[in-house]
Amino acid sequence: MNTAVVTGATSGLGREIALDLARRGWSLVLPVRTAERAQDVVAAARRLGAPAPLVVECDLSDHTAVRQMCLTVAGERRLDLVVNNAAVGGGVDPTSRETNTAGVELRMAVNAVTPHLIARELSGALTPAGRIVQVGSMGQLPLDLDDLNHERDYDGIRAYCRSKVALVMSAIELARDGVPVNVVHPAREMPTRMVSEGGFPVASTLDDGTLAVLRVALDSELAGVRGAYFHRFDRAEPHEQTADTHARARVLAWIEDRAS
């Protein structure tokens, strides 16, 4: 039986990805802030005939908790797929800078450091054909290498777009170390809480995004592809800063320092 870890599975795109896999008979592992929040998706997966998901409580903004979650999951299951879907958007008030308990700006903490940490720690639990998919975004802006913690002239949307460039940089470097990871922009504004909070009009369906993510996750034609960025179904070029080896080294050192 195939097993997948899906973050952010209690609502929106993550829920649809998890339930699509459940329909296929996959066993699910769901890292969630509280088990109570997972009750709906767990019940839905069981109604679809899937095994009872393994729910692991974890605050994805807390990197100590994320490392412990990875230890728990790696000790419980062999994994065929990891989908890092959870993310923090620009926020209801983009002028309000938020941090995790360690003082890391929240978008960088959840959208860049956490998926890097999960990919790094769970790669050893993957089956030989296992894959990791990082859910990225076409919204990408270059990082200020001297302000990676976004302490100057803060804007939440800009921080979000920069965090997604950091995510691609992470995937490129992880792939160089042999981790089978790719990044995919699933679809334009879907009906998710992130889009609603940002006040953006809905432009795509959750099915649109789910299909794009699962293509990168499951398509046999992509079995040997690593460190790539996909715009929906097509391999594409991410922001040009991701090709800058000096910039990648700076960003990865910053990420690793916070993931350690």
C-alpha positions as CSV (number, residue, x, y, z in Angstrom):
1,M,0.0,0.0,0.0
2,N,1.3,3.5,-0.9
3,T,1.7,6.1,1.8
4,A,1.8,9.8,1.4
5,V,2.5,12.7,3.8
6,V,0.4,15.8,3.0
7,T,0.7,19.0,4.9
8,G,-2.0,21.6,5.1
9,A,-4.6,18.8,4.5
10,T,-7.4,20.1,6.7
11,S,-8.7,22.5,4.1
12,G,-8.4,23.9,0.6
13,L,-5.9,22.4,-1.9
14,G,-4.2,20.1,0.7
15,R,-7.5,18.5,1.6
16,E,-8.3,17.8,-2.1
17,I,-4.9,16.3,-2.7
18,A,-5.2,14.1,0.4
19,L,-8.7,12.9,-0.6
20,D,-7.7,12.2,-4.2
21,L,-5.0,10.0,-2.9
22,A,-7.5,8.4,-0.5
23,R,-9.7,7.5,-3.4
24,R,-6.8,5.7,-4.9
25,G,-6.4,3.7,-1.7
26,W,-3.4,5.4,-0.4
27,S,-2.6,5.6,3.3
28,L,-2.3,9.1,4.5
29,V,0.0,10.8,7.1
30,L,-1.4,14.2,8.2
31,P,0.8,16.6,10.2
32,V,-1.7,19.1,11.7
33,R,-1.6,21.7,14.5
34,T,-4.3,19.8,16.5
35,A,-5.8,16.4,15.9
36,E,-9.3,18.0,16.2
37,R,-8.7,20.0,13.0
38,A,-8.1,16.8,11.1
39,Q,-11.3,15.0,12.1
40,D,-13.2,16.0,9.0
41,V,-10.6,14.9,6.5
42,V,-9.9,11.7,8.4
43,A,-13.7,10.9,8.3
44,A,-13.8,11.7,4.6
45,A,-10.8,9.5,3.9
46,R,-12.4,6.6,5.7
47,R,-15.7,7.1,3.8
48,L,-13.6,6.7,0.6
49,G,-12.4,3.3,1.8
50,A,-8.8,4.4,2.6
51,P,-7.1,3.3,5.8
52,A,-7.4,5.5,8.9
53,P,-4.9,8.3,8.4
54,L,-2.0,8.7,10.8
55,V,-2.5,12.1,12.4
56,V,0.6,13.7,13.9
57,E,0.2,17.0,15.8
58,C,2.7,19.6,14.8
59,D,2.9,23.3,14.5
60,L,4.6,23.7,11.2
61,S,6.0,27.1,12.2
62,D,7.9,25.5,15.0
63,H,11.0,23.9,13.6
64,T,11.8,21.9,16.7
65,A,8.3,20.4,16.5
66,V,8.7,19.8,12.7
67,R,11.9,17.8,13.4
68,Q,10.1,15.7,16.0
69,M,7.2,15.1,13.6
70,C,9.7,13.9,11.0
71,L,11.3,11.5,13.5
72,T,7.9,10.1,14.4
73,V,6.7,9.7,10.8
74,A,10.0,8.1,9.6
75,G,9.8,5.7,12.5
76,E,6.3,4.6,11.6
77,R,6.1,4.3,7.8
78,R,8.0,3.9,4.6
79,L,6.8,6.8,2.4
80,D,6.0,6.9,-1.3
81,L,5.2,10.6,-1.5
82,V,5.6,13.8,0.5
83,V,3.5,16.8,-0.5
84,N,4.5,20.0,1.3
85,N,1.4,22.1,0.6
86,A,0.9,24.1,3.8
87,A,1.8,27.8,3.4
88,V,1.2,31.2,4.9
89,G,-0.1,33.9,2.4
90,G,0.3,37.6,2.5
91,G,-2.1,37.9,5.5
92,V,-5.3,39.9,6.2
93,D,-3.0,42.9,7.0
94,P,0.1,42.6,4.8
95,T,1.7,45.4,6.7
96,S,1.8,43.3,9.9
97,R,5.1,41.4,10.2
98,E,4.6,38.0,12.0
99,T,7.3,35.7,13.3
100,N,7.4,32.2,14.8
101,T,8.5,31.7,18.4
102,A,12.2,31.7,17.3
103,G,11.8,35.1,15.6
104,V,11.8,33.9,12.0
105,E,9.5,35.8,9.7
106,L,6.4,33.6,9.4
107,R,6.3,33.3,5.6
108,M,10.0,32.3,5.4
109,A,9.5,30.0,8.4
110,V,6.5,28.1,7.0
111,N,6.9,28.4,3.2
112,A,10.7,27.9,2.9
113,V,12.4,26.5,6.1
114,T,9.7,24.0,7.0
115,P,9.4,22.3,3.6
116,H,13.1,22.2,3.3
117,L,13.4,20.6,6.7
118,I,10.6,18.1,6.0
119,A,12.2,17.1,2.6
120,R,15.6,16.8,4.2
121,E,14.5,14.7,7.1
122,L,11.9,12.5,5.4
123,S,14.0,11.8,2.2
124,G,15.6,8.8,4.0
125,A,12.2,7.3,4.6
126,L,11.2,7.3,1.0
127,T,10.8,4.1,-1.0
128,P,13.2,3.8,-4.0
129,A,10.5,5.4,-6.3
130,G,9.4,7.9,-3.7
131,R,9.0,11.6,-4.5
132,I,8.7,14.9,-2.7
133,V,6.6,17.7,-4.2
134,Q,6.8,21.3,-2.9
135,V,3.8,23.4,-3.7
136,G,5.2,26.7,-5.0
137,S,3.8,29.7,-6.7
138,M,4.1,31.7,-9.9
139,G,4.2,34.7,-7.6
140,Q,8.0,35.1,-7.2
141,L,10.1,38.1,-6.3
142,P,13.9,38.2,-5.7
143,L,15.2,37.8,-2.2
144,D,17.1,40.6,-0.5
145,L,20.1,38.6,0.5
146,D,20.9,41.1,3.3
147,D,17.4,41.0,4.7
148,L,16.2,37.3,4.5
149,N,14.2,37.7,7.7
150,H,12.2,40.6,6.2
151,E,13.0,43.2,8.8
152,R,13.0,46.2,6.6
153,D,10.0,47.9,4.8
154,Y,7.8,44.9,5.5
155,D,5.1,43.7,3.1
156,G,3.4,40.3,3.6
157,I,2.7,39.7,-0.1
158,R,6.3,40.5,-1.0
159,A,7.5,38.2,1.8
160,Y,5.3,35.5,0.4
161,C,6.6,35.9,-3.1
162,R,10.2,35.9,-1.9
163,S,9.6,32.8,0.3
164,K,8.5,30.9,-2.9
165,V,11.8,31.8,-4.6
166,A,13.6,30.4,-1.5
167,L,11.6,27.3,-1.8
168,V,12.8,26.7,-5.4
169,M,16.4,27.4,-4.4
170,S,16.0,24.8,-1.6
171,A,14.7,22.2,-4.1
172,I,17.6,22.8,-6.5
173,E,20.1,22.3,-3.7
174,L,18.3,19.3,-2.1
175,A,18.2,17.6,-5.6
176,R,21.9,18.1,-5.9
177,D,22.2,16.0,-2.8
178,G,20.1,13.3,-4.3
179,V,16.7,14.2,-2.8
180,P,13.9,13.5,-5.4
181,V,12.1,16.8,-5.0
182,N,10.4,19.2,-7.4
183,V,8.4,22.4,-7.1
184,V,5.0,23.0,-8.8
185,H,2.8,26.1,-9.2
186,P,-0.6,24.3,-9.1
187,A,-3.0,27.0,-10.4
188,R,-3.9,30.7,-10.1
189,E,-6.0,31.9,-7.3
190,M,-8.1,28.9,-6.0
191,P,-10.9,29.1,-3.4
192,T,-8.6,28.8,-0.4
193,R,-8.4,30.7,2.9
194,M,-5.2,32.3,1.7
195,V,-6.9,33.7,-1.4
196,S,-9.9,34.8,0.6
197,E,-7.8,36.5,3.3
198,G,-5.8,38.4,0.6
199,G,-9.0,39.6,-1.1
200,F,-8.1,38.1,-4.4
201,P,-10.8,37.0,-6.9
202,V,-11.0,33.3,-7.5
203,A,-9.5,32.3,-10.9
204,S,-9.2,28.5,-10.7
205,T,-10.8,25.5,-9.0
206,L,-9.2,23.2,-6.4
207,D,-9.4,20.4,-9.0
208,D,-7.2,22.5,-11.3
209,G,-4.6,22.7,-8.6
210,T,-4.9,19.0,-7.5
211,L,-4.4,17.7,-11.0
212,A,-1.2,19.7,-11.5
213,V,0.3,18.6,-8.1
214,L,-0.6,14.9,-8.6
215,R,0.9,15.0,-12.1
216,V,4.3,16.0,-10.7
217,A,3.8,13.5,-7.8
218,L,2.7,10.5,-9.8
219,D,3.4,10.7,-13.6
220,S,5.8,8.0,-14.5
221,E,7.4,10.2,-17.2
222,L,8.8,12.4,-14.4
223,A,10.2,9.6,-12.3
224,G,13.8,10.8,-12.9
225,V,13.2,14.5,-12.7
226,R,14.7,16.3,-9.7
227,G,15.2,20.0,-8.7
228,A,12.7,21.2,-11.4
229,Y,10.0,23.9,-11.3
230,F,6.7,23.2,-13.0
231,H,4.1,25.8,-14.0
232,R,1.1,23.6,-13.7
233,F,1.8,20.7,-16.1
234,D,4.8,22.2,-17.9
235,R,8.4,22.4,-16.8
236,A,9.2,26.1,-16.6
237,E,11.9,28.6,-15.6
238,P,11.5,30.0,-12.1
239,H,12.7,33.5,-11.1
240,E,16.2,34.1,-12.6
241,Q,17.6,34.6,-9.1
242,T,17.3,30.8,-8.5
243,A,20.0,30.3,-11.1
244,D,22.5,32.4,-9.1
245,T,24.7,30.0,-7.3
246,H,26.0,32.7,-4.9
247,A,22.4,33.7,-4.0
248,R,21.4,30.0,-3.5
249,A,24.3,29.4,-1.2
250,R,23.4,32.4,0.9
251,V,19.8,31.5,1.1
252,L,20.4,27.8,1.8
253,A,22.9,28.7,4.6
254,W,20.2,30.9,6.2
255,I,17.6,28.2,5.8
256,E,19.8,25.4,7.2
257,D,20.8,27.6,10.2
258,R,17.1,27.9,11.1
259,A,16.3,24.3,10.3
260,S,19.1,23.0,12.5
